[in-house]
């Protein structure tokens, strides 16, 4: 698969929806995770990211303007020992609870489907990063309807062992704007992971459509020690 500059991929559409980027830092020492949300409706745009212990949660920016919290308020990031879970919905909690009792990432997601938001049937995208000593691997998943048919759920999982330094994979909910919104297609895109956490965060944020971007989370995890640095950027301040 051809490596695509991340900034080009992010800016190639006005509305990729929600996206997860996972990879390895240029110097090879850090596992990198990023999650962003975008919004077209006032309800979707009325959000911010806030730290929640080692994890992350979404929160209404203006509580008085919340229309429907069911699919917009959730914990996108949770940490279970050496595993960092990143998703675009409440399946974060499903994965966390299943892995806590010894089930796998895939087994957890077998209990879930795409979001019930007809006619889009937004895909559920998920990732788990595993750092243990000097090793690093990650998995990504997408659960989506079969060409907008809600009676069929397509389940795709992608596993990456010992990923290369300076490279990652990018998966997002939509191929672009539309009505209904077209679901992501194919394998996660191979992209570059360049620079330290501040440079990387700045590149991702500036590459997203300025009208539709809402919030961004970035974490660099030391593969040997598990120590991490986090950045959160919110359009609503």
N, C-alpha and C positions, 0 to 999 in steps of 0.2 A: 504494500500500500504506500502511495506517495505521501511524504510528509508535507503538510500544509501549514503555512504561517498562521499561528493562532489568531493574530489580529485580523488577518484577511478573512478567516472563517467566521469570526464573530461579527464582522461588519458586512458580511455578504448578504444578510437578510435583516429586515427591520424588526422581525419578530420570531426569534428562535424559541421563545417561551421561557421555560426553565431549563437550565443547563448544568451539567456536572463535568468538570475537568479533573482528571487524575493522572499523575505521572511522577517523574523523578527529576530532581533539580539538576542543573547543569554540572555542579560539582560532584554529583552522585551521592551526596550524604543525606539528602532530605526526601521524604515522601511528600508529594504536593497534592492538595485537594482544594478545589474551588467549586462553589455553588452560587449561581445567580438566579434571580427571579425578575421577570418582566411583567408588565400589565397593560391591557388595553382599556379595561373598564375602571371606573372610579373605585370600585370595591377592591380590585386587584392592586391598584396603585396605592391604596391607603394602608401601606405596610412598611415595617422596618424590621431589620434583624437585630436581635439582642443576645448577648452571651447568656448562657444558662449552665453554670458550672463549667465542665469541660466541653459542653455541647453548645447548641444554638437553638433559638426558637424564633418564630415570626410573631409579630405583635402589631396590632392596629396602631397606626400613627395618630389617628383621631377617632376615638371610641364612638363618638356621636355619629359618625358617618358610616359605620359598619352595616352592611346590608345582609351578608350571609357569611358567617365565619367558618363554615364546615370544611371547605377545601382550601382555605387560605391561611388558617392558623394551625400550626403544627411545629414539631421539632425536626428541622432538616438534618441536624447532626447530633449523634450520640456516640459516646466512647465506651467500649467494653474491653477492659484490660488492654491488649495490644491491638485491638480492632477499632477503627474509626468508621462509622457508618454514616453515609451521606445519601439523602433521598429528597424527592420533591413532594413528599406527603407524609401522612401518618403511618405509612409502612415502615418508617424508621423505627417506631416502637415495636412493630411486629417482628422485624429482623432482630432487634435487640433482645426481645424476650425469648425468641426461639434459639438464638445463638447462646444465650445465657444458660439454657437447659441442654445444650449440646447439639442442637440441630444445625444444619448448614444454612448458608445464605440462600441457596436454591430451595431448600425445603421450606424455609420461612415464606418465600415469595410464592410458593405454590398455593398458599392460602389467600392470596390477594389477586385482584385484577386491575384493569385500567380504571380511571375515575368515572363515576356515574354522571358526567356532565354533558349529556346529549345536547347538540349533535356532534360535539368535538371528541368525546370519549378520550380525554387527555391521557396519554401514556403515563404510567408510573415508571420513573427512571430511578435507579438505585446503584450505589457502589459501596464496597467495603474494602478498606486498606488494612493489610496485616503487616505489622512491623515486629520482628522478633529477633533481637540481637543484631546480626549483620545482614539479615535477609529482609526482603520486601516483595510483596506480591499484592495484586488487587484483582477484584472482579467487578464487572458492571452488568446491569440487567435493564431490560425494558419489557414492560407488560403493556400490550396495546391491542386494540380491536383489529379484526381482520377487515381492512378497508372499510371502516366505519360500521361494520356489522357487530352489534353488541352481543350477539349470541356466541361469538367466537373470540377467544383470547389467545393471542400469539405471545409466546414466552421465549425470549432470547437472552442467553447469558454468555458473557465473554470473560475469559480468564487470562491474566497476564502475570507470568512468573519472571522474577528478576528483570524488571523493565530497564531499558537503556537510560543512561543519564541524558538529560536535556530533551526527553521525549515524553509524550503522554497521549491520552485518548480523551475525546470530547464527545459526549452524547447529550442530546437535548430533546425537548418534547415535540417540537413542530419543525417542519421543513421550511416554513415561512408563513407569512400572513395569508389569510383566506377565510372563507366561510362555507362549510366548516373548516377548521384549522387542520391542515394535512399533517398526519403523524410522522415522526422521524422514520427514516428508512435506512436499512443497511447496517454495516458494522460501524462502531464508534470511530470517528475521524482521527487519524494520526496527526498530532500537532506538536509544535515545539514548546518546550518549557524553558524559558530563558530568563536569566537574572535572578536576583534575590527576591525576597517576599514583597518588598515595597515596589520594586520595578515591575514585577509580575502583576501585582494588584492594580497598579496604575494602567498597565497595558490592557488588561481585561476590561476594566471599567470604562476607559476611553474608547474602546472598540465597540461597545454596545450602543445600540440606537439611543440617542439622548432623550427622545420623547417617551420611549417605552421601558427603559431600564428602571428598576426599583431598588434592588439591594444586591450586595455582593459579599460573600464570605470567602476568605482564603486562609489556608493553614499549611505551614511547612513543619513537618515532623522529623526530628532527628532519628534516623533509622536505627542507630545503635542504642541510644538512650531513651527514646520515646518522648523527650522534651519537645515542646512545640511553641511556635509563634503564630499568632492569629491576627488577621486584619478584617475589619467589618466596615463596609461603605454603604451608607444609606442616602438615597436621593432626598428623602424627607428628613429634615433636620429640625 
